[in-house]
Amino acid sequence: MSQTIPNKTGQASELLTKTELAKRLKVSTRTVDLWVNEGRIPKIKINSSARFDWGDVLEALKKQSGKEAV
């Protein structure tokens, strides 16, 4: 289940699980793991679980592709 929390700039950030992120990006969870390991997308470690800030992920992918994120 995604959560919304304020980010560094005070705007709302949506934190997603790996499964939720994979569904939104229409990729497998294994692809998400690979992208994290390659440093292509950032993850937030909370205790023993990982979460992904939707805005940060889109920004990272946008920078890599040189295109605007959808």
SULRAQUI-V906190 format. One line per field, one symbol per residue. psi: psi as a letter, one per 30 degrees, with the letter a starting at -180 (. if undefined). burial: I if it has 24 or more other ideal C-beta (glycine too) atoms within 12 Angstrom, else O. Layout:
psi=???
burial=???
This chain:
psi=kllklkaegflkkjklleeeeeeefhllfeeeeeeeefgekklkkjcglklkjeeeeeeeeeeefglkl.
burial=OOOOOOOOOOOOIIIIOIOOIOOOIOOOOOOIOOIIOOOIIIIIOOOOOIIIIIIIIIOIIOOOOOOOOO
